[in-house]
Amino acid sequence: MSEEMLSTETLWFAIVAAMFAAYAVLDGFVFGAGILYVFVARTDAERQLVLKAIGPVWKGNEVWLVAGGGLLFLAFPKAFAAGFSGFYLALNLVLWCVILRGLSIAVRSHLDNPLWRTFWDAIFALSSLLLALIFGVALGNLIRGVPLSSDGQFFAALWTTFTPGPTPGILDWFTVLVGALTVAMLAVHGAHYLIMKTDADVRIRASRIADVGAWAVVFLAILTGSALLFVQSALWQRYVAHPVGFVLPLIAVVTWLTALACRRRRRDGAVFISWSLCILGLFGSVAWGLFPNLLMATEDATYSLTIHNSAASSDGLRLGLVWFPIGISLVLAYTVWVYWSFRGKVAQFSSEENYE
């Protein structure tokens, strides 16, 4: 395999990882706001305020997930096919949660009835929680590995013995731990966003959750990192072989400390940016440890799908690099325009507004 092909595959791995990392940051605070929705907003006016804070951006953020999936299919179609086939059940759960999350926002104000609104508010919070948990569990599966066979395919049951092993299920104690860390991380991310965008009681409640949640994230991160040494030692070996990668977890630690310091100074925008960089640092740390693997096999490492044995043709990858700058420029321009247009704090409104 030529050095040009290797460098092209590596570049596409970095591009795909960056797209999903951007999605984790941008839609992550919407998940977090949804998780905290019924806790920080107790009256209908406060809940409409939260929806107003996320309303202009939440659909646009999902573009990054679609783009990431599309680029994964373009660059590494074999890994894309194996993942979507093996995680069929989990992907159906994601689909239903996405549908219910959007539906709950769209119909909650159709009837002026407290029971109706309470029901759909609960659906919105629950679907946000489940999406964050499922995506975290999926990340845990990528780290732990999946039961790939020699033909590069697998099927993962929802759970087997609830422990990592040669034939694990989607759920085991490690993947659930990664899911819990993801939920905590995004909940704090959402709290920081609400602190930045709202005032009064919603801001006060979000501040309390952010202060406690930041330490819960540290506790869960230490547990996950310790478990990682036993569940998937290959990631640690990757860092030992290429110690320059240690800069990524260092970025996560430094930005967590920066967020803590900025919270004390009430610099809300700096806190949100620092926490976003912390998420990017953790995501990058995982990507560095996994490289060059896309799906790691639990039974036989030779069955793993890597950037080399699952990539598209060299001509296809090079052609994709021609069109990618054009597409990503449009996505970036739209994202910047939306966030700039709706910058600043949101105000409580008197008339009904519907954020579909």
SELOZA-162783 format. One record per residue (C-alpha): residue number from 1; residue in three letters; chain; x, y, z. Coordinates in steps of 0.1 Angstrom, whole numbers, plus 5000, padded with zeros to 4 digits. Last residue first. Layout:
<recs>
     i    aa   ch     c1     c2     c3
   NUM   ala    A      X      Y      Z
...
</recs>
This chain:
<recs>
     i    aa   ch     c1     c2     c3
   356   glu    A   4596   5226   5155
   355   tyr    A   4600   5255   5179
   354   asn    A   4564   5268   5185
   353   glu    A   4560   5302   5200
   352   glu    A   4531   5312   5222
   351   ser    A   4529   5349   5232
   350   ser    A   4543   5365   5263
   349   phe    A   4580   5360   5258
   348   gln    A   4609   5354   5282
   347   ala    A   4641   5368   5269
   346   val    A   4670   5349   5254
   345   lys    A   4706   5359   5262
   344   gly    A   4731   5368   5236
   343   arg    A   4738   5354   5201
   342   phe    A   4709   5344   5179
   341   ser    A   4723   5358   5146
   340   trp    A   4759   5349   5154
   339   tyr    A   4749   5313   5162
   338   val    A   4729   5310   5130
   337   trp    A   4755   5326   5108
   336   val    A   4784   5306   5122
   335   thr    A   4765   5273   5116
   334   tyr    A   4755   5283   5080
   333   ala    A   4791   5293   5071
   332   leu    A   4804   5261   5087
   331   val    A   4780   5239   5067
   330   leu    A   4787   5258   5035
   329   ser    A   4825   5255   5040
   328   ile    A   4822   5218   5049
   327   gly    A   4806   5211   5015
   326   ile    A   4831   5231   4994
   325   pro    A   4861   5217   5013
   324   phe    A   4847   5181   5010
   323   trp    A   4844   5182   4972
   322   val    A   4880   5178   4962
   321   leu    A   4888   5155   4991
   320   gly    A   4860   5132   4980
   319   leu    A   4877   5128   4946
   318   arg    A   4909   5117   4964
   317   leu    A   4890   5091   4985
   316   gly    A   4871   5078   4954
   315   asp    A   4903   5075   4934
   314   ser    A   4920   5056   4963
   313   ser    A   4892   5032   4965
   312   ala    A   4870   5031   4996
   311   ala    A   4885   5022   5029
   310   ser    A   4877   4991   5050
   309   asn    A   4910   4972   5050
   308   his    A   4933   5002   5056
   307   ile    A   4913   5025   5079
   306   thr    A   4908   4995   5101
   305   leu    A   4882   4968   5106
   304   ser    A   4893   4943   5131
   303   tyr    A   4893   4906   5122
   302   thr    A   4931   4903   5129
   301   ala    A   4924   4913   5165
   300   asp    A   4906   4880   5171
   299   glu    A   4877   4877   5196
   298   thr    A   4870   4913   5206
   297   ala    A   4873   4928   5171
   296   met    A   4880   4965   5170
   295   leu    A   4858   4987   5147
   294   leu    A   4874   5018   5132
   293   asn    A   4910   5009   5140
   292   pro    A   4940   5031   5129
   291   phe    A   4936   5047   5153
   290   leu    A   4916   5037   5184
   289   gly    A   4938   5055   5210
   288   trp    A   4940   5087   5190
   287   ala    A   4902   5087   5184
   286   val    A   4896   5082   5222
   285   ser    A   4919   5111   5231
   284   gly    A   4902   5133   5204
   283   phe    A   4868   5127   5220
   282   leu    A   4883   5136   5254
   281   gly    A   4899   5168   5240
   280   leu    A   4868   5178   5221
   279   ile    A   4847   5174   5252
   278   cys    A   4872   5196   5271
   277   leu    A   4872   5221   5243
   276   ser    A   4834   5224   5246
   275   trp    A   4838   5229   5284
   274   ser    A   4863   5257   5278
   273   ile    A   4840   5274   5253
   272   phe    A   4810   5272   5277
   271   val    A   4831   5285   5306
   270   ala    A   4845   5313   5285
   269   gly    A   4809   5324   5276
   268   asp    A   4798   5323   5312
   267   arg    A   4826   5344   5327
   266   arg    A   4812   5343   5362
   265   arg    A   4847   5346   5378
   264   arg    A   4842   5314   5398
   263   arg    A   4829   5297   5367
   262   cys    A   4860   5309   5348
   261   ala    A   4882   5290   5371
   260   leu    A   4862   5258   5368
   259   ala    A   4861   5261   5330
   258   thr    A   4899   5265   5330
   257   leu    A   4903   5234   5351
   256   trp    A   4882   5214   5327
   255   thr    A   4902   5230   5298
   254   val    A   4935   5219   5313
   253   val    A   4923   5183   5319
   252   ala    A   4908   5179   5284
   251   ile    A   4939   5195   5268
   250   leu    A   4961   5170   5288
   249   pro    A   4939   5142   5274
   248   leu    A   4949   5154   5239
   247   val    A   4986   5162   5246
   246   phe    A   4991   5125   5256
   245   gly    A   4990   5118   5218
   244   val    A   5027   5128   5215
   243   pro    A   5034   5095   5234
   242   his    A   5031   5074   5202
   241   ala    A   5040   5038   5212
   240   val    A   5029   5043   5248
   239   tyr    A   4997   5061   5236
   238   arg    A   4989   5032   5213
   237   gln    A   4996   5007   5240
   236   trp    A   4971   5024   5262
   235   leu    A   4944   5020   5235
   234   ala    A   4954   4984   5231
   233   ser    A   4947   4978   5268
   232   gln    A   4910   4976   5262
   231   val    A   4890   4963   5292
   230   phe    A   4916   4963   5319
   229   leu    A   4933   4996   5313
   228   leu    A   4899   5011   5303
   227   ala    A   4885   5004   5337
   226   ser    A   4908   5030   5352
   225   gly    A   4899   5056   5326
   224   thr    A   4862   5049   5331
   223   leu    A   4865   5053   5369
   222   ile    A   4886   5084   5366
   221   ala    A   4861   5099   5341
   220   leu    A   4831   5090   5363
   219   phe    A   4847   5109   5393
   218   val    A   4857   5139   5371
   217   val    A   4822   5141   5355
   216   ala    A   4806   5140   5389
   215   trp    A   4829   5169   5399
   214   ala    A   4816   5191   5370
   213   gly    A   4780   5179   5378
   212   val    A   4780   5196   5412
   211   asp    A   4788   5230   5399
   210   ala    A   4768   5226   5367
   209   ile    A   4737   5215   5386
   208   arg    A   4739   5246   5409
   207   ser    A   4744   5269   5379
   206   ala    A   4715   5254   5360
   205   arg    A   4692   5261   5390
   204   ile    A   4704   5298   5391
   203   arg    A   4701   5303   5354
   202   val    A   4665   5289   5352
   201   asp    A   4656   5311   5382
   200   ala    A   4666   5344   5368
   199   asp    A   4686   5346   5335
   198   thr    A   4691   5326   5303
   197   lys    A   4716   5321   5275
   196   met    A   4750   5316   5292
   195   ile    A   4737   5297   5322
   194   leu    A   4716   5276   5298
   193   tyr    A   4747   5267   5278
   192   his    A   4766   5259   5309
   191   ala    A   4738   5236   5320
   190   gly    A   4737   5219   5286
   189   his    A   4775   5211   5289
   188   val    A   4769   5199   5324
   187   ala    A   4742   5175   5311
   186   leu    A   4765   5166   5282
   185   met    A   4793   5154   5305
   184   ala    A   4770   5136   5329
   183   val    A   4752   5117   5301
   182   thr    A   4786   5109   5285
   181   leu    A   4800   5096   5317
   180   ala    A   4769   5074   5323
   179   gly    A   4772   5060   5288
   178   val    A   4809   5052   5293
   177   leu    A   4799   5034   5325
   176   val    A   4771   5016   5306
   175   thr    A   4797   5005   5281
   174   phe    A   4819   4991   5308
   173   trp    A   4792   4973   5328
   172   asp    A   4778   4956   5298
   171   leu    A   4753   4967   5272
   170   ile    A   4758   4962   5234
   169   gly    A   4764   4926   5240
   168   pro    A   4797   4909   5244
   167   thr    A   4810   4878   5226
   166   pro    A   4848   4876   5233
   165   gly    A   4844   4894   5266
   164   pro    A   4832   4925   5284
   163   thr    A   4806   4918   5311
   162   phe    A   4768   4921   5311
   161   thr    A   4766   4883   5304
   160   thr    A   4747   4888   5271
   159   trp    A   4732   4923   5264
   158   leu    A   4713   4941   5237
   157   ala    A   4726   4915   5213
   156   ala    A   4755   4925   5190
   155   phe    A   4756   4912   5154
   154   phe    A   4788   4911   5136
   153   gln    A   4804   4914   5101
   152   gly    A   4839   4917   5089
   151   asp    A   4840   4883   5071
   150   ser    A   4863   4868   5097
   149   ser    A   4838   4876   5124
   148   leu    A   4835   4908   5144
   147   pro    A   4824   4905   5181
   146   val    A   4826   4942   5190
   145   gly    A   4854   4963   5206
   144   arg    A   4858   4979   5240
   143   ile    A   4864   5014   5226
   142   leu    A   4839   5012   5198
   141   asn    A   4813   4997   5222
   140   gly    A   4819   5024   5247
   139   leu    A   4812   5050   5220
   138   ala    A   4780   5032   5213
   137   val    A   4771   5033   5250
   136   gly    A   4777   5071   5250
   135   phe    A   4755   5075   5219
   134   ile    A   4728   5055   5236
   133   leu    A   4731   5074   5269
   132   ala    A   4729   5108   5252
   131   leu    A   4700   5097   5231
   130   leu    A   4682   5082   5262
   129   leu    A   4685   5114   5282
   128   ser    A   4672   5135   5253
   127   ser    A   4643   5111   5248
   126   leu    A   4635   5112   5285
   125   ala    A   4635   5151   5287
   124   phe    A   4614   5155   5255
   123   ile    A   4590   5128   5266
   122   ala    A   4586   5144   5300
   121   asp    A   4578   5177   5284
   120   trp    A   4553   5159   5262
   119   phe    A   4534   5145   5292
   118   thr    A   4536   5178   5311
   117   arg    A   4522   5197   5282
   116   trp    A   4492   5174   5278
   115   leu    A   4485   5173   5315
   114   pro    A   4487   5211   5318
   113   asn    A   4462   5217   5289
   112   asp    A   4464   5245   5264
   111   leu    A   4467   5221   5235
   110   his    A   4490   5224   5205
   109   ser    A   4518   5238   5227
   108   arg    A   4535   5204   5233
   107   val    A   4531   5194   5197
   106   ala    A   4564   5204   5179
   105   ile    A   4587   5201   5209
   104   ser    A   4575   5166   5217
   103   leu    A   4576   5156   5181
   102   gly    A   4613   5165   5177
   101   arg    A   4624   5145   5207
   100   leu    A   4600   5117   5198
    99   ile    A   4615   5113   5163
    98   val    A   4651   5115   5176
    97   cys    A   4643   5089   5203
    96   trp    A   4626   5066   5177
    95   leu    A   4656   5068   5154
    94   val    A   4681   5063   5182
    93   leu    A   4663   5031   5194
    92   asn    A   4663   5019   5158
    91   leu    A   4701   5025   5157
    90   ala    A   4705   5005   5189
    89   leu    A   4687   4975   5174
    88   tyr    A   4706   4976   5141
    87   phe    A   4740   4979   5158
    86   gly    A   4756   4951   5139
    85   ser    A   4741   4961   5105
    84   phe    A   4749   4998   5109
    83   gly    A   4784   4991   5121
    82   ala    A   4792   4965   5095
    81   ala    A   4780   4987   5066
    80   phe    A   4798   5018   5078
    79   ala    A   4830   4998   5084
    78   lys    A   4828   4985   5048
    77   pro    A   4820   5019   5034
    76   phe    A   4850   5037   5049
    75   ala    A   4855   5070   5031
    74   leu    A   4821   5077   5016
    73   phe    A   4801   5059   5042
    72   leu    A   4820   5077   5070
    71   leu    A   4815   5110   5051
    70   gly    A   4777   5104   5050
    69   gly    A   4776   5095   5087
    68   gly    A   4796   5126   5096
    67   ala    A   4774   5148   5074
    66   val    A   4742   5135   5090
    65   leu    A   4756   5140   5125
    64   trp    A   4769   5175   5116
    63   val    A   4735   5184   5101
    62   glu    A   4720   5176   5136
    61   asn    A   4733   5209   5148
    60   gly    A   4710   5228   5124
    59   lys    A   4680   5212   5140
    58   trp    A   4690   5224   5175
    57   val    A   4700   5259   5166
    56   pro    A   4671   5283   5166
    55   gly    A   4651   5264   5193
    54   ile    A   4678   5259   5219
    53   ala    A   4673   5290   5239
    52   lys    A   4636   5293   5230
    51   leu    A   4630   5258   5243
    50   val    A   4646   5268   5276
    49   leu    A   4623   5299   5278
    48   gln    A   4593   5278   5269
    47   arg    A   4602   5257   5299
    46   glu    A   4604   5288   5321
    45   ala    A   4570   5300   5310
    44   asp    A   4555   5266   5316
    43   thr    A   4568   5266   5352
    42   arg    A   4595   5243   5366
    41   ala    A   4624   5248   5343
    40   val    A   4658   5237   5357
    39   phe    A   4647   5202   5367
    38   val    A   4623   5194   5339
    37   tyr    A   4647   5204   5312
    36   leu    A   4679   5191   5327
    35   ile    A   4682   5162   5302
    34   gly    A   4669   5184   5274
    33   ala    A   4694   5211   5281
    32   gly    A   4721   5184   5281
    31   phe    A   4709   5169   5248
    30   val    A   4709   5205   5233
    29   phe    A   4744   5210   5248
    28   gly    A   4756   5179   5230
    27   asp    A   4742   5189   5197
    26   leu    A   4771   5213   5191
    25   val    A   4798   5196   5211
    24   ala    A   4791   5160   5201
    23   tyr    A   4784   5170   5166
    22   ala    A   4818   5187   5163
    21   ala    A   4834   5155   5176
    20   phe    A   4814   5135   5150
    19   met    A   4828   5157   5122
    18   ala    A   4863   5158   5136
    17   ala    A   4864   5120   5137
    16   val    A   4853   5118   5101
    15   ile    A   4879   5143   5090
    14   ala    A   4907   5127   5110
    13   phe    A   4899   5092   5096
    12   trp    A   4898   5108   5061
    11   leu    A   4933   5123   5066
    10   thr    A   4946   5089   5078
     9   glu    A   4931   5072   5047
     8   thr    A   4948   5098   5024
     7   ser    A   4981   5094   5042
     6   leu    A   4980   5057   5038
     5   met    A   4971   5059   5001
     4   glu    A   4999   5084   4995
     3   glu    A   5024   5061   5014
     2   ser    A   5015   5033   4989
     1   met    A   5000   5000   5000
</recs>
